[in-house]
Amino acid sequence: MGHPAAVWDSKIATERVKDLNGIGQIVLRNSQGASAKVSLHGGQVVSWRNERGEELLFASHKVNGKGPKATRGGITVCFPQFGSCGSLEQHGFARNKIWTVDENPPSLPAKDSSGKSFVDLLLKPTDEDLKCWPHSFELRLRVCLGPDGNLALISRVRNIHGKPFSFSFAYHSYLSVSDISEVRVEGLETMDYLDNLCHKERFTEQGDAITFEAEIERVYISSPNCVAVLDHERKRTYVLRKEGLPDVVVWNPWEKKPKSRADWGEDEYRHMVCVNGAVIEKPVTLKPGEEWTGRSEIIAVPSSFCVEGLCF
């Protein structure tokens, strides 16, 4: 099997390794010392470090790496659904499947490859998948680490043949923060949201930012393509830029829910927040031969002020 990604110069590299359970992983690096690690289990980004080696993604210390479930943390691909609905497992089956390295991916715009370290992954349905979700598809994922350390994920879903199908999608992104009580999410003010803690009742955001004093699980619909997560204590801002993903999920479970789950450590909820680019309110429908693309980029900047200039 060939190398999973092109080496653009001597300082940008990819490397294949295995985790403790023998599952393949791809390590991406840039010339500044930043890195990202992608697991073939679920196509999950399990680590993203800046040039100083600081981990930017949350991962629970109580993760059970022996599977078969996706680990708690990182960035998981939720397809063909987000949440729980019908006979499919929560957040869909893509995050619990073994993906393959895509050696012959279709071409993508230069912004999604030029000067970047990247890997292309591919997921096709198994016979087991077709029994619970009878649709022929190809799901491609490109994970890119830019020269400036930005992390980008580009997914493409194609309907291979047969009948039209619909799906929802999300990049379930666990961002590492100093303390959730010191975090603000900006860019969603005046937006309508569906509150999953109130039977998906629809509300309008009244505050100038989202802050956290209790559990929050909201889907902000038809949201802007740029959202900022400000961590005051670390003086760090995450900027989420997205295309083809009209919704944004904001979630922190607070203290009660993690106590009932084996893959959460005590008080770990304080050090994470999920802000996910997603397609939830209006699922995507593809006719045979049609393709959908969703793109999410996360930037970590040493600032806690205006980031308007970084938006599309």
N, C-alpha and C positions, 0 to 999 in steps of 0.2 A: 504494500500500500504506500502511495506517495506521500510526500510531506503535506500537511493539511493547509498550509498557507504560504504565500510567497514571502521571501525575505527581501525587504526593500533596500536595506543597506546593512553594513556589518554590525550595526548597533541595534537593529530591530530584529527580534527573533521569536520563533515559536518552538515549543518543546513538548514532546509527548511524555507523560508520566502515568503512574497508576496510583490510586489511593490505597488505603490499608486493606480494602476488600478486593483489590485487583481490577477495579473499574477504571477505564481509561480517562485521563484528563489532559486538557491542552492548556499549557501555560503561555500566555502572551506577555511580551515585555517591550518597553520602548527605550529609547536612548537616554532618557532622564532617570531611569530606575523604577518607573511605575510598572505594575504588573496586574494581570487578571488571570484567574484560573477557571476553566470551564469543564464541567463533568459531562461525560457521555450519558450518565444517568440523568435523564430529564432535560438535557441541554442546559443544566443549571449553572449559573455563574456562582461559584462558591467562595470566591475571594476577589477583591479589587483593592489594591494598595497604591497609595501615591508614591512620589519619588522619595519620600522620607521613610517609606516602609509602613506607614500607618494604615491600618485596615479601615476601609470606608463602608463596608457592608457588615451588618449584624449577623451573627450566627450563634445559636444557643450552644452553651457548653454541654448541654445534656442531649445533644443530637445523637441518635442511634444510627451510626454509619452503616449498619448491616442491612438497612432497608427492610422491606421493599419500598417503603414510602419515601417521598422527597424529604430532604432534611429541612429543619426549621431555620430559615435564614437565606442569605444570598439573594439571587434573583431567579425565580422560577417562571417557566412558561405555562400559563393556564390556557388550555385548549382541549376540547371544543366548548368549554363553558367555564365561567367563573362563579364560584359559589356552589350551592347544592340544588340540583333539579333533576327529577326523574331517576332513571336507573344508573346514570353515570356517577362516578365517584366525584367527591368534592374537588372543584377546580379542574376537572377533566383528567384524562389519562396521560396526556403528553408528558407531564412532569414525573411520571413514574415508569417511563419506558426508556430502553437503551437506544440512543440515537447513533447514527453512523456519521463518519466524516464524509462530507460531500466533495468528491474529487473533481466533479465537473459541474459546478454551479452555474446557473444562468448569469449573464453579466448584470452588474449593478452600477449605478452612477459612480463617477470618480470619487465623490465625497465619501462614499462608503468603502473605499479600498485604498486610494492613493496615499502613500506615505504612512500607512497604518499597519499594525500587526493584527491579523484577523484569522478566524477559523470559520469554515462553513460546515454546518451540520444539517442532517436530513432525517426526517421521520416519515415513514409510510405505515399505513394500517396493517396490523396483523389479522389473522382470522379471528382471534379473540376480540380485537377491537371492532371488527365488522359485525360481530354478533350483537354488541351493545350499541354501536353507532354505525349503521350500515351505509357508509358513504366513502367513496374512493377519493383520497386526497393525497397531496404531498405538502408537507410542512417543512420549509427551509428556514434556517436561522443562521445569520451571520453575527458574530460577536467581534467587535473592533475595539482595539485600544489605540487611541490617537497619540501623536507626538507630544501633545500637551497633557496626556493622561486622561482625557475624556473617555468615557465608556459608552459605546453605542451598541444597540441590539436592533437588528432588522429582520423581521419575519415575513415570509411570503407563504400564503396558503393558496393552493390551486385545486380546483375541482377537476379531477382527471377525466371522468366520464360518468354516465348514468344520469341521475336526476339532480335537480338543484338541492342544495343544503344550506342551512343557516348555522352560525356558530357565534359565540362570544369569546372574548380573548382578553388576557391581561398579562403584563409583566409584573409579577408579584415581587416588589422590590423592598427589601428590608435594609433601611439605611441606619448606619451606626450613629448614635447621638450621645452627648454627654449625659443629659438628664432630660427626660421627656417634658418635665415642667418648665424647661428653659427653651423649648422649641416653638417656633411660629411657622406656619405654612401660609405663604402669601401668593396672591394671584388668583384666588378663587372667591374673592369678595363679590357679593351680589349674585353669585351663581346659585341656581337651583340644585338641590341634591336629594337623593333618595336615602332615607335613614334606615339602615338595616336593623337597628335596634328598636325601631317603631314600625315594624311590618312594612318597610319600604315606603312609608308615607313621605310625601314630597314637601320640602321646605325650601326657603330661600336664605342663603347665608347673610347674616346681619352684621357680623363683625368685620373689621378691617383686616383681620388675620384669624387663622384657626389656631387656638391654643388648647392645651390638654390638662384637664383636671379630673377626668373620668374616662371610661371607655368611649371610643369613637369608632364608628364603622359606617362611612358614608360614601355614596357614589355621586360625585359632582358631574352633572350631565352637560353636554355641549360646552365643555370647558375650554379656556384658552390653551394655546399650544406651548405656553411657558409658565412653569410654576416654580416657586422657590421655597426651600426649606431652610430656615435660619436657626442655627445652633449658637446661641449667644455665648455660652460658656467656652466653647472651643473656637469662637470667632470664625466659624466656617459656614458657608452657604452651599447647599446642593441646589443646582439648577436643573430642572427636568424640562427637556424640550422634546416635543413629540409630533409625529405626523401620522395620519390615518387612525389615530386613537382619540376619539372625541371625548371620552370620559376620564375622570381621575378618581381613583379610590384612595381614601385617607383612612388609616386604621391604626389604632393602638388598643390592645386588649385590656389594659390596666391590670390590676392585681388579682381579680377574682378568677377569671377564665384560665390563666396559666397554672393556677394551683391544681386544677383538675386534669392537667395534661402532662404526660410523662416527658415530653420533649421541651419543656420550659424549665429553666432554673429560677431560683428564688430572686425576685426583684429584677429579672432580666428585662421585663417589659419597660423598665425605665430607660433602657439604653437603645431603644429601637423605635422607628416609626416607618410605616409603610405608606408610600405615596406612589401609586401605580398608574401608568398610562394604560387605558383599557377601552374595550368596546363592549358595553353591557346593556345600556338602555335600549338601543336599536341594534340587534344582532346583524352581522354581515350575512347576506345571501349571495351565493355564487351559483351561476348557471354552469353547465359543463363547459370546460375550457377556460373559464374565467379565473382571475387571480386577484388576491387582495394583498396589500403590503402595509405593514405597521412598523413604525420606526420610533425608537426611544433613545435619547442621549442624556447621560447624566454628567454634569460638570461639578467638580468640587473646587470652590474658590475661597481664599482666605479673606472673607468679607461678610458682613452682616447687614449690608445696606442695599441700595438700589442695584438691581441686576438687569434693568430694562434693556441695556445695550447688548445683552447676551441672547435676547429672544430672537425668534425668526422674524 
